Amino acid sequence: MQFLAASALAETQAPAGSTLSMFLPMILVFVIFWFILIMPQRKQQKQRQAMLDALKKGDKVITIGGIHGEILEIDGDDLRLRIGDKVEIKVLRSAVSRVKGE
């Protein structure tokens, strides 16, 4: 009698290995997703932030809107750009897309 109860109890409980093997493919997909998508994006964000932090007066930049200009003044997150003779605009630091090479 005791043997039948023990075997019935064993059949209703899932082995610990099968639970792990059930979640292993999902864990594997998450790890692959992390290394293919999230890690490169974080690296790119760090590079962009470093570029924005390194902006200085006199740098020639291109904004996200495609405007080419030279930084005349930096005031916190605001930049004053010269985009032509006697033409200056004020843009946010985050609007800078890249620094033009000399």
Secondary structure in CASP SS format (residue, H / E / C, confidence):
PFRMAT SS
TARGET T0000
AUTHOR 0000-0000-0000
METHOD secondary structure of the structure
MODEL  1
M C 1.00
Q H 1.00
F H 1.00
L H 1.00
A H 1.00
A H 1.00
S H 1.00
A H 1.00
L H 1.00
A H 1.00
E H 1.00
T H 1.00
Q C 1.00
A C 1.00
P C 1.00
A H 1.00
G H 1.00
S H 1.00
T H 1.00
L H 1.00
S H 1.00
M H 1.00
F H 1.00
L H 1.00
P H 1.00
M H 1.00
I H 1.00
L H 1.00
V H 1.00
F H 1.00
V H 1.00
I H 1.00
F H 1.00
W H 1.00
F H 1.00
I H 1.00
L H 1.00
I H 1.00
M H 1.00
P H 1.00
Q H 1.00
R H 1.00
K H 1.00
Q H 1.00
Q H 1.00
K H 1.00
Q H 1.00
R H 1.00
Q H 1.00
A H 1.00
M H 1.00
L H 1.00
D H 1.00
A C 1.00
L C 1.00
K C 1.00
K C 1.00
G C 1.00
D C 1.00
K E 1.00
V E 1.00
I E 1.00
T E 1.00
I C 1.00
G C 1.00
G C 1.00
I C 1.00
H E 1.00
G E 1.00
E E 1.00
I E 1.00
L E 1.00
E E 1.00
I E 1.00
D E 1.00
G C 1.00
D C 1.00
D E 1.00
L E 1.00
R E 1.00
L E 1.00
R E 1.00
I E 1.00
G E 1.00
D C 1.00
K C 1.00
V E 1.00
E E 1.00
I E 1.00
K E 1.00
V E 1.00
L E 1.00
R H 1.00
S H 1.00
A H 1.00
V E 1.00
S E 1.00
R E 1.00
V E 1.00
K C 1.00
G C 1.00
E C 1.00
END
